[in-house]
Amino acid sequence: MHNPGMASARTAQALPWLEPGDPFPPVSEAWGEHDPAPGLLAAGGVLDVPTLLSAYAKGIFPWFSAGQPVLWWSTDPRMVLQPEAFRLHRSLRKTLKKQLATQRLEIRFDHGFETVIRACSETPREGQDGTWILPAMVQAYIRLHRAGAAHSVEAWIDGELAGGLYCVCLGQMVFGESMFTRRPDASKIALAALVAYCLEHRIGLIDCQQDTRHLRWMGGETMSRRSFGHHLDQAIRQPSPAWRFDPVYWKHLLNLPDPSQ
């Protein structure tokens, strides 16, 4: 995906403009690979809870820079992580086992969502200089969290928040948003905990939105928008599992093969 700043020159002329309450265009109308910002679908609208829920249910997400209107995206292909394909590399496996054996690590869900998203807002995405999680986005996802659809996965080490991520969950579909770390490997541990949770509850896909080297290293891959949409339609119809973590879930992850062997 391209930086949303690249879209500014064409936004007003070529993109559908959404007024509050307007429906989204079909995702098939998103800009293609030969346009300046592939995957860009629409601009405008609002970041309220009903709009965000409608967007995610269609595979659409907001992403924009300071000084721009809200920009809505539906990328093709889509970066996803299948929990069964997660690569628990030897170094992370060793760190995780050590933390668990010494009882220094605790995974908490939704203990400090606002702290997590604000920490993520201070962390640039891979390949970017600044943050995309602007104050309006922070407030929007705090409201979504209070509505029960946005969640945090937190790695606490020695009683301190060491890293984490936040995501959106609709039915049995998880949309990963952003991660942060304050200690080595802490964000990877949080992602590993999310994968273990998904394996426990048979959640088949974690949406990652962007294709990055880090995600590919962890087992992410691309999926066509058509295939992603088909999976999404089925997953959001299922009931959401309880959003809590039990240490017994680690067994799913620690039983996965070591990809380095």
C-alpha positions in Angstrom: 0.0 0.0 0.0 1.1 3.5 -0.7 1.4 6.3 1.8 -2.1 8.1 2.0 -0.4 11.4 1.2 0.1 10.2 -2.4 -3.7 10.3 -2.8 -4.1 14.0 -2.1 -3.7 15.2 -5.7 -6.6 13.1 -7.0 -8.9 12.8 -4.0 -11.2 15.7 -4.7 -11.5 15.0 -8.4 -11.8 11.2 -8.7 -12.8 9.6 -5.4 -16.4 9.2 -4.2 -17.1 11.7 -1.4 -19.0 10.4 1.5 -21.3 12.5 3.6 -22.2 11.2 7.1 -24.4 8.2 6.8 -23.7 7.5 3.1 -23.1 3.9 2.1 -19.7 2.8 1.0 -19.1 2.2 -2.7 -18.5 -1.5 -3.7 -15.0 -2.5 -2.9 -14.5 -3.5 -6.5 -14.4 0.3 -7.3 -11.2 0.9 -5.3 -8.3 2.2 -7.2 -6.2 -0.4 -9.0 -2.6 -1.2 -9.3 -1.9 1.5 -11.9 -3.5 4.3 -9.8 -1.4 6.5 -7.5 -2.8 4.8 -4.3 -4.0 1.2 -5.0 -6.8 0.2 -2.8 -8.1 3.7 -2.1 -11.9 3.6 -2.2 -13.5 6.8 -0.9 -13.0 9.9 1.1 -15.0 11.8 3.7 -17.6 10.4 6.0 -17.2 10.2 9.8 -15.3 7.9 12.2 -18.3 7.0 14.3 -19.1 3.5 15.6 -21.8 2.6 13.0 -19.6 3.8 10.1 -16.5 1.8 11.4 -18.6 -1.3 12.0 -20.1 -1.0 8.5 -16.6 -0.5 7.0 -14.9 -3.5 8.7 -17.9 -5.8 7.8 -17.1 -5.0 4.1 -13.3 -5.3 4.4 -12.8 -1.5 4.4 -10.6 0.4 6.8 -9.6 4.1 7.4 -6.1 5.4 6.9 -5.1 9.0 6.3 -2.5 11.6 7.2 -2.7 14.9 9.0 -4.5 17.6 6.9 -6.4 15.0 4.8 -10.1 14.0 5.0 -10.8 10.5 6.2 -9.6 8.1 3.5 -11.1 4.6 3.2 -9.2 1.6 1.7 -9.9 -1.9 0.4 -6.6 -3.4 -0.8 -6.1 -6.1 -3.4 -4.3 -8.3 -2.6 -4.9 -8.2 1.2 -2.2 -9.1 3.7 -3.4 -11.8 6.1 -2.0 -14.1 8.7 -3.5 -17.6 9.1 -2.9 -18.6 12.7 -1.8 -22.1 11.6 0.8 -20.6 9.4 2.3 -18.4 12.2 6.1 -18.8 12.4 7.2 -19.1 16.0 10.9 -18.6 15.2 13.5 -20.2 17.5 14.6 -17.0 19.2 11.0 -15.9 20.0 10.1 -19.5 21.1 13.1 -19.4 23.5 12.2 -16.0 24.9 8.5 -17.0 25.3 9.3 -20.3 27.1 11.7 -18.5 29.5 9.2 -15.8 30.3 6.5 -18.4 31.0 8.8 -20.6 33.0 9.8 -17.8 35.3 6.2 -16.5 35.5 7.5 -13.0 34.5 5.0 -12.8 31.6 1.3 -12.1 31.8 -1.0 -11.6 28.9 -4.0 -9.3 29.5 -6.8 -8.4 27.1 -8.5 -5.0 27.3 -6.8 -4.1 30.6 -5.4 -0.8 29.2 -6.8 -0.2 25.7 -6.4 3.5 25.8 -2.8 3.2 26.9 -2.1 0.7 24.1 -3.6 2.7 21.3 -1.8 5.9 22.4 1.5 4.0 22.6 0.8 2.6 19.1 0.1 6.2 17.9 3.7 7.1 18.8 5.1 4.2 16.7 5.5 4.8 12.9 4.4 2.0 10.5 7.2 0.1 8.8 8.7 2.3 6.0 7.0 5.5 7.2 8.4 8.5 9.1 5.3 9.6 11.0 2.2 8.1 12.6 -1.1 7.4 10.9 -3.0 7.1 14.2 -4.0 10.7 14.6 -6.0 12.0 17.6 -9.3 11.6 15.7 -8.4 7.9 15.1 -7.5 7.4 18.7 -10.8 8.8 19.9 -12.7 6.8 17.2 -11.2 3.5 18.3 -11.7 4.2 22.0 -15.4 4.6 21.2 -15.3 1.4 19.2 -13.6 -0.3 22.2 -16.3 0.9 24.5 -18.9 -0.5 22.0 -17.2 -3.9 22.4 -15.6 -4.2 18.9 -12.0 -3.0 19.5 -9.6 -4.8 21.8 -6.1 -4.7 23.1 -3.7 -7.6 23.6 -1.1 -6.6 26.2 2.2 -8.3 27.2 3.0 -7.4 30.8 6.5 -8.4 32.0 7.6 -8.0 35.6 4.3 -6.2 36.3 4.9 -3.5 33.6 3.3 -3.1 30.2 6.1 -4.1 27.8 4.3 -4.1 24.5 1.0 -4.9 22.8 -1.4 -4.4 19.9 -4.9 -3.4 19.3 -7.4 -4.9 16.9 -11.0 -5.1 15.8 -13.1 -8.3 16.2 -16.4 -8.9 14.4 -17.8 -12.4 14.8 -14.9 -14.7 14.2 -12.9 -12.2 12.1 -10.0 -10.3 13.7 -8.5 -7.2 12.1 -5.0 -6.4 13.4 -4.4 -2.6 13.5 -1.1 -1.6 15.1 1.6 -2.8 17.6 4.1 -1.2 19.9 7.0 -2.4 22.1 8.9 -1.1 25.1 11.0 -4.2 25.6 12.6 -6.5 23.0 10.2 -9.0 21.5 7.2 -7.7 23.5 5.1 -6.8 20.5 5.9 -10.2 18.9 4.8 -11.9 22.1 1.5 -10.0 22.0 1.0 -11.1 18.4 1.8 -14.6 19.4 -0.8 -14.4 22.2 -3.4 -13.3 19.7 -2.5 -16.2 17.4 -2.8 -18.6 20.3 -6.2 -17.1 21.2 -7.3 -17.5 17.5 -6.1 -21.1 17.4 -8.1 -21.9 20.6 -11.3 -20.4 19.2 -10.8 -21.6 15.6 -10.5 -18.1 14.2 -9.1 -18.8 10.7 -7.7 -15.4 9.6 -6.2 -12.3 11.1 -6.4 -9.3 8.7 -3.1 -7.4 8.6 -4.0 -4.9 5.8 -0.4 -4.1 4.7 2.3 -6.3 3.2 5.4 -5.8 5.2 8.7 -7.8 5.6 8.0 -8.2 9.3 4.6 -9.8 8.8 6.0 -12.1 6.1 8.7 -13.2 8.5 6.0 -14.1 11.0 4.1 -16.1 8.4 1.8 -13.5 6.8 0.8 -13.8 3.1 -1.3 -12.1 0.6 -4.8 -13.1 -0.4 -7.0 -11.8 -3.2 -9.7 -9.3 -2.2 -12.3 -11.7 -3.6 -11.1 -14.6 -1.4 -10.7 -12.3 1.6 -14.3 -11.0 1.1 -15.7 -14.5 0.9 -14.0 -15.5 4.2 -15.1 -12.2 5.8 -18.7 -12.7 4.9 -18.7 -16.1 6.5 -16.7 -15.2 9.6 -18.7 -12.2 10.7 -21.8 -14.3 10.8 -20.4 -16.4 13.6 -20.7 -15.5 17.3 -17.6 -13.7 18.8 -15.8 -15.7 21.5 -15.3 -14.2 24.9 -12.4 -11.7 24.8 -10.1 -13.1 27.5 -6.8 -14.9 27.5 -6.1 -18.1 29.4 -2.4 -19.2 29.7 -3.5 -22.7 28.6 -3.9 -21.3 25.1 -0.1 -21.2 24.8 -0.1 -24.9 24.2 -1.4 -24.4 20.7 1.5 -22.2 19.7 4.3 -24.1 21.5 3.2 -27.2 19.6 3.7 -25.6 16.2 6.8 -26.7 14.4 9.9 -24.5 14.5 10.2 -23.0 11.0 14.0 -22.7 11.4 14.4 -26.5 11.5 
